[in-house]
Amino acid sequence: MKEILVIIPAYNEANSIGKVISEIPDLVTEIIVVNNNSTDNTAAVATAAGATVLFEGQMGYGYACLKGINYASKRSKTPDIIVFMDGDYSDFPEDLHKVIAPILSGDADFVIGARQKALREQGSMTPQQVFGNWLATSLMKLLFRASFTDLGPFRAIRFEQLKALEMEDKTYGWTVEMQLKAVKRKIAYTEVPVRYKKRIGISKVSGTIKGSIFAGIKILGWIFKYSIK
């Protein structure tokens, strides 16, 4: 049996995190919720649902992911696959089977759950998200010949490959950093289509003008940083 860990960064997701955890397939060894300085009872709900809860006081998606990776690195049994997903219930946790399938079959080491339009609930992605994904993936195709169509947060990667990426972004650039490094380091990657629905609560990134602007700056910054290397 493969050791499969799920890492879920969570900031004020008390209304959704229990639903996410309850629908994650049983083949997952451990669910790690990184409580990113929440002011609600996210941690208590996640604990009651059976997750391992870590606390990360530094605000930022990347900070939370790095906390989870550090925990995974120190387990007595090394994980084989790490799956990342959001805690807002916008993903369909049961689609995890599809996301890890190319890794289990040996066809890829890194898989993005691509939120294709035909599988998205209407209104589940804001116009700025749709445009941002298109711009970022178009630039990656132009500059790096990458075949990504999405920067989706629902993703899986072999743990050894994840460690080799030496991830460093602490905030909004986490997803694009991972994809750029995978391309540059010639890690075998692919996408699988996944369903996507309206999240519970308001997005901390796309739900605010400030969040959208900073996310856009960070994403484009990573792309242009790698284009001149």
PABALUM-538587 format. One record per atom (N, C-alpha, C): x, y, z. Coordinates in steps of 0.1 Angstrom, whole numbers, padded with zeros to 4 digits, always signed. Layout:
BEGIN
XYZ
...
! end
This chain:
BEGIN
+0008-0012+0000
+0000+0000+0000
+0009+0013+0000
+0005+0022-0008
+0012+0035-0009
+0008+0044+0003
+0018+0051+0008
+0016+0061+0019
+0012+0074+0012
-0001+0077+0013
-0006+0089+0006
-0011+0099+0017
-0005+0111+0017
-0008+0121+0026
-0015+0133+0019
-0025+0138+0025
-0032+0150+0020
-0029+0162+0029
-0025+0173+0022
-0022+0185+0030
-0032+0195+0026
-0039+0201+0036
-0049+0211+0033
-0046+0224+0041
-0042+0234+0034
-0040+0247+0041
-0054+0253+0044
-0056+0258+0056
-0069+0262+0060
-0069+0275+0068
-0076+0285+0064
-0078+0298+0071
-0092+0301+0072
-0098+0300+0084
-0112+0302+0087
-0121+0294+0078
-0119+0281+0078
-0127+0272+0070
-0136+0262+0079
-0140+0267+0090
-0148+0259+0100
-0161+0254+0094
-0167+0261+0085
-0179+0257+0079
-0178+0246+0068
-0165+0245+0063
-0163+0236+0052
-0154+0224+0054
-0144+0226+0063
-0133+0216+0065
-0138+0202+0069
-0148+0202+0077
-0154+0189+0080
-0159+0181+0069
-0166+0188+0059
-0171+0182+0047
-0160+0177+0038
-0150+0185+0037
-0138+0181+0029
-0132+0168+0034
-0129+0168+0047
-0123+0156+0053
-0131+0144+0052
-0144+0145+0054
-0153+0133+0054
-0154+0127+0040
-0151+0134+0030
-0153+0129+0016
-0139+0125+0010
-0129+0126+0017
-0116+0121+0012
-0115+0106+0012
-0112+0099+0001
-0112+0085+0001
-0103+0078+0011
-0108+0066+0015
-0101+0059+0026
-0087+0054+0023
-0083+0054+0010
-0069+0050+0007
-0059+0060+0012
-0063+0072+0016
-0054+0082+0021
-0049+0077+0035
-0036+0078+0038
-0030+0074+0050
-0033+0084+0061
-0031+0097+0058
-0032+0107+0068
-0036+0120+0062
-0045+0127+0068
-0050+0140+0064
-0044+0151+0073
-0037+0160+0067
-0030+0170+0075
-0037+0184+0072
-0043+0190+0082
-0049+0203+0080
-0039+0213+0087
-0035+0223+0079
-0026+0233+0085
-0034+0245+0088
-0037+0247+0100
-0045+0259+0105
-0036+0271+0104
-0039+0279+0094
-0031+0291+0091
-0036+0303+0098
-0035+0303+0112
-0038+0314+0120
-0053+0317+0120
-0062+0307+0119
-0076+0309+0118
-0081+0316+0131
-0092+0324+0130
-0098+0330+0141
-0111+0323+0145
-0115+0313+0137
-0127+0305+0140
-0123+0292+0146
-0132+0282+0146
-0129+0269+0152
-0125+0259+0141
-0118+0263+0131
-0113+0254+0120
-0105+0242+0126
-0096+0245+0136
-0088+0234+0141
-0097+0224+0149
-0106+0229+0156
-0115+0219+0164
-0123+0210+0155
-0129+0216+0144
-0137+0209+0135
-0128+0198+0128
-0116+0203+0124
-0107+0193+0116
-0103+0182+0125
-0100+0185+0138
-0096+0175+0147
-0107+0165+0149
-0119+0170+0151
-0131+0161+0154
-0133+0152+0142
-0130+0157+0130
-0132+0149+0117
-0121+0139+0115
-0111+0139+0123
-0101+0129+0122
-0088+0133+0116
-0086+0146+0113
-0074+0151+0107
-0063+0153+0117
-0050+0153+0113
-0039+0158+0121
-0039+0173+0118
-0039+0181+0129
-0039+0195+0127
-0026+0202+0132
-0020+0209+0123
-0008+0217+0126
-0012+0232+0127
-0004+0239+0133
-0006+0254+0134
+0005+0261+0127
+0002+0270+0118
+0012+0279+0112
+0007+0293+0114
+0015+0301+0122
+0011+0315+0125
+0014+0325+0114
+0023+0322+0105
+0027+0331+0094
+0016+0329+0084
+0009+0340+0080
-0002+0340+0071
+0004+0338+0057
-0002+0328+0049
+0002+0326+0035
+0001+0312+0031
-0005+0310+0019
-0007+0296+0014
+0006+0288+0014
+0017+0294+0009
+0029+0287+0009
+0035+0283+0022
+0033+0293+0032
+0037+0290+0046
+0030+0277+0051
+0017+0276+0048
+0010+0265+0053
+0014+0252+0046
+0016+0252+0033
+0020+0241+0026
+0034+0236+0031
+0043+0245+0033
+0057+0242+0037
+0056+0235+0051
+0047+0240+0060
+0045+0234+0073
+0041+0219+0072
+0032+0217+0063
+0027+0203+0060
+0038+0194+0055
+0046+0200+0046
+0057+0192+0040
+0068+0189+0051
+0071+0198+0059
+0080+0196+0070
+0076+0185+0079
+0063+0185+0082
+0057+0174+0091
+0059+0161+0084
+0055+0160+0071
+0056+0148+0063
+0070+0143+0063
+0080+0152+0062
+0094+0147+0061
+0099+0141+0074
+0092+0144+0085
+0097+0139+0098
+0089+0127+0103
+0079+0122+0095
+0072+0110+0099
+0081+0098+0099
+0077+0088+0108
+0085+0076+0109
+0085+0068+0096
+0074+0069+0088
+0072+0062+0075
+0071+0073+0065
+0081+0073+0055
+0081+0083+0045
+0069+0082+0035
+0062+0092+0032
+0051+0092+0023
+0056+0089+0009
+0047+0083+0001
+0050+0081-0013
+0045+0092-0022
+0032+0097-0018
+0026+0107-0026
+0020+0117-0017
+0021+0130-0021
+0015+0141-0013
+0004+0147-0022
-0008+0149-0017
-0019+0155-0024
-0022+0168-0017
-0023+0179-0025
-0027+0192-0020
-0042+0195-0024
-0050+0200-0015
-0063+0204-0019
-0067+0215-0010
-0077+0223-0014
-0082+0234-0006
-0092+0229+0004
-0094+0238+0015
-0103+0234+0025
-0117+0240+0024
-0120+0247+0013
-0132+0254+0011
-0143+0246+0005
-0141+0234+0002
-0151+0225-0004
-0154+0228-0018
-0145+0235-0025
-0147+0238-0039
-0143+0226-0048
-0133+0218-0043
-0129+0206-0049
-0139+0195-0046
-0138+0184-0054
-0146+0172-0050
-0135+0162-0045
-0134+0160-0032
-0124+0152-0026
-0124+0137-0032
-0135+0132-0036
-0136+0119-0042
-0128+0118-0055
-0126+0130-0062
-0118+0130-0074
-0103+0127-0072
-0099+0125-0059
-0086+0122-0056
-0081+0110-0063
-0090+0100-0065
-0087+0088-0072
-0081+0091-0086
-0088+0101-0093
-0084+0104-0106
-0070+0112-0106
-0068+0120-0096
-0056+0128-0095
-0044+0120-0093
-0045+0110-0085
-0033+0102-0082
-0031+0090-0092
-0041+0087-0100
-0040+0076-0109
-0028+0076-0118
-0024+0087-0125
-0012+0087-0133
+0001+0084-0126
+0001+0088-0113
+0013+0085-0105
+0013+0070-0101
+0002+0065-0097
+0001+0050-0094
+0005+0041-0106
+0001+0046-0118
+0004+0038-0130
+0018+0040-0135
+0025+0049-0129
+0038+0052-0134
+0039+0061-0146
+0028+0067-0150
+0028+0076-0162
+0033+0090-0159
+0032+0094-0146
+0036+0108-0142
+0041+0108-0128
+0048+0119-0125
+0053+0121-0111
+0045+0132-0105
+0039+0140-0113
+0032+0153-0108
+0019+0154-0116
+0008+0156-0109
-0005+0157-0116
-0012+0169-0111
-0018+0177-0121
-0026+0188-0117
-0041+0184-0120
-0050+0187-0110
-0064+0186-0113
-0069+0198-0120
-0071+0197-0133
-0075+0208-0141
-0090+0211-0141
-0093+0223-0137
-0107+0227-0136
-0113+0231-0149
-0116+0221-0158
-0121+0224-0171
-0135+0231-0171
-0137+0239-0180
-0150+0247-0180
-0162+0238-0180
-0162+0227-0187
-0173+0218-0188
-0177+0212-0175
-0167+0211-0166
-0169+0204-0153
-0170+0214-0141
-0170+0227-0144
-0171+0237-0134
-0185+0242-0132
-0189+0243-0119
-0202+0249-0116
-0201+0263-0120
-0212+0268-0126
-0213+0282-0131
-0210+0291-0119
-0201+0300-0120
-0198+0310-0110
-0188+0305-0100
-0183+0293-0102
-0173+0287-0092
-0159+0294-0093
-0156+0299-0104
-0144+0307-0106
-0147+0321-0110
-0141+0331-0104
-0143+0345-0108
-0137+0348-0121
-0142+0358-0128
-0136+0362-0141
-0121+0365-0140
-0116+0370-0128
-0102+0373-0127
-0094+0360-0125
-0100+0350-0119
-0094+0336-0119
-0092+0330-0132
-0103+0331-0140
-0103+0325-0153
-0092+0332-0162
-0092+0345-0162
-0083+0352-0170
-0068+0350-0165
-0067+0350-0152
-0053+0348-0146
-0048+0334-0150
-0056+0324-0149
-0052+0310-0153
-0048+0310-0168
-0056+0316-0176
-0053+0317-0191
-0040+0324-0193
-0038+0335-0187
-0026+0343-0190
-0014+0335-0185
-0014+0330-0173
-0003+0323-0167
+0001+0311-0176
-0009+0303-0179
-0006+0290-0186
-0002+0293-0201
-0008+0304-0206
-0004+0308-0220
+0011+0313-0220
+0015+0320-0210
+0029+0324-0209
+0038+0313-0207
+0034+0303-0199
+0042+0291-0196
+0044+0283-0209
+0033+0283-0217
+0034+0275-0230
+0044+0283-0239
+0042+0296-0240
+0051+0304-0249
+0065+0304-0245
+0068+0305-0232
+0082+0307-0227
+0089+0294-0224
+0081+0283-0220
+0087+0271-0215
+0082+0259-0223
+0073+0261-0232
+0066+0249-0239
+0059+0240-0230
+0054+0246-0219
+0046+0238-0209
+0032+0235-0215
+0026+0224-0211
+0013+0221-0216
+0002+0222-0205
+0005+0230-0195
-0006+0232-0184
-0017+0241-0189
-0029+0238-0184
-0041+0246-0187
-0046+0253-0175
-0041+0249-0163
-0047+0254-0151
-0036+0255-0140
-0038+0264-0130
-0030+0264-0118
-0037+0259-0106
-0046+0249-0109
-0055+0243-0099
-0048+0239-0086
-0053+0241-0075
-0047+0238-0062
-0048+0223-0059
-0057+0216-0065
-0059+0201-0063
-0049+0194-0072
-0038+0189-0065
-0027+0184-0072
-0020+0173-0064
-0013+0164-0071
-0006+0153-0064
+0008+0152-0070
+0018+0148-0061
+0032+0147-0066
+0039+0136-0057
+0048+0129-0063
+0056+0120-0056
+0064+0128-0046
+0065+0122-0034
+0071+0130-0023
+0086+0133-0026
+0093+0123-0031
+0107+0125-0035
+0109+0137-0045
+0100+0137-0054
+0101+0148-0064
+0097+0162-0058
+0088+0162-0049
+0084+0174-0042
+0096+0179-0034
+0103+0171-0027
+0114+0176-0019
+0125+0181-0029
+0127+0175-0040
+0137+0179-0050
+0134+0193-0056
+0121+0197-0056
+0117+0210-0061
+0122+0222-0052
+0125+0219-0039
+0129+0229-0030
+0120+0241-0030
+0108+0239-0028
+0098+0249-0028
+0101+0260-0018
+0098+0273-0022
+0102+0284-0013
+0091+0295-0012
+0082+0296-0022
+0072+0307-0021
+0063+0305-0009
+0061+0317-0002
+0053+0316+0010
+0039+0320+0009
+0035+0326-0003
+0022+0331-0004
+0015+0327-0017
+0012+0337-0025
+0003+0334-0037
+0010+0327-0048
+0023+0327-0049
+0030+0321-0060
+0033+0306-0059
+0028+0299-0048
+0031+0285-0046
+0028+0276-0058
+0016+0277-0063
+0012+0268-0073
+0020+0269-0086
+0022+0282-0090
+0029+0284-0103
+0044+0281-0101
+0049+0283-0089
+0063+0279-0086
+0065+0264-0088
+0056+0256-0083
+0057+0242-0084
+0057+0237-0099
+0048+0243-0106
+0047+0240-0120
+0059+0244-0129
+0064+0256-0126
+0076+0260-0133
+0088+0252-0130
+0090+0248-0118
+0101+0240-0114
+0100+0226-0119
+0088+0221-0120
+0086+0208-0126
+0090+0208-0141
+0086+0218-0148
+0090+0219-0162
+0105+0221-0163
+0111+0230-0156
+0125+0233-0157
+0133+0220-0153
+0129+0212-0144
+0136+0201-0139
+0132+0188-0146
+0124+0190-0156
+0119+0178-0165
+0113+0167-0157
+0104+0171-0147
+0097+0161-0140
+0084+0157-0148
+0082+0145-0150
+0070+0140-0158
+0057+0145-0151
+0050+0153-0159
+0037+0158-0154
+0026+0156-0164
+0014+0157-0158
+0002+0156-0167
-0009+0164-0159
-0021+0165-0166
-0033+0170-0160
-0044+0160-0162
-0053+0160-0152
-0065+0153-0153
-0077+0162-0150
-0088+0161-0158
-0099+0170-0155
-0106+0166-0142
-0109+0177-0135
-0117+0175-0122
-0128+0184-0121
-0138+0180-0113
-0150+0189-0111
-0146+0200-0102
-0154+0211-0102
-0152+0222-0093
-0165+0229-0091
-0167+0233-0078
-0180+0239-0074
-0177+0252-0066
-0188+0259-0064
-0187+0272-0056
-0182+0268-0042
-0173+0276-0038
-0167+0273-0025
-0176+0278-0014
-0174+0273-0002
-0182+0278+0010
-0174+0289+0016
-0180+0301+0017
-0174+0313+0022
-0168+0321+0011
-0160+0331+0015
-0154+0340+0005
-0139+0337+0004
-0135+0337-0009
-0121+0334-0011
-0112+0345-0006
-0101+0341+0001
-0091+0351+0006
-0083+0357-0005
-0083+0351-0017
-0075+0356-0028
-0084+0362-0038
-0091+0354-0046
-0099+0359-0057
-0111+0367-0052
-0115+0365-0039
-0126+0372-0034
-0124+0387-0030
-0112+0391-0031
-0109+0405-0028
-0100+0411-0039
-0101+0424-0041
-0093+0431-0051
-0079+0430-0047
-0076+0433-0035
-0062+0432-0030
-0056+0418-0032
-0063+0408-0029
-0058+0394-0030
-0056+0391-0045
-0065+0395-0054
-0064+0392-0068
-0051+0399-0074
-0049+0412-0070
-0038+0419-0075
-0025+0413-0071
-0024+0410-0058
-0011+0405-0052
-0008+0391-0058
-0019+0383-0060
-0017+0369-0066
-0012+0371-0080
-0018+0380-0088
-0014+0382-0101
+0001+0386-0102
+0005+0395-0093
+0019+0400-0093
+0028+0389-0090
+0025+0381-0080
+0033+0370-0076
+0035+0359-0087
+0024+0356-0093
+0024+0346-0104
+0032+0350-0116
+0030+0362-0120
+0037+0368-0132
+0052+0369-0128
+0055+0373-0115
+0068+0374-0111
+0076+0361-0112
+0070+0350-0108
+0077+0337-0109
+0079+0334-0124
+0069+0336-0132
+0071+0333-0146
+0082+0340-0153
+0083+0353-0150
+0094+0361-0157
+0107+0359-0150
+0107+0355-0137
+0120+0352-0131
+0126+0339-0137
+0118+0330-0141
+0123+0317-0147
+0126+0319-0162
+0119+0329-0168
+0122+0331-0182
+0135+0337-0185
+0141+0343-0175
+0154+0350-0177
+0166+0341-0171
+0163+0330-0166
+0173+0321-0160
+0180+0314-0171
! end
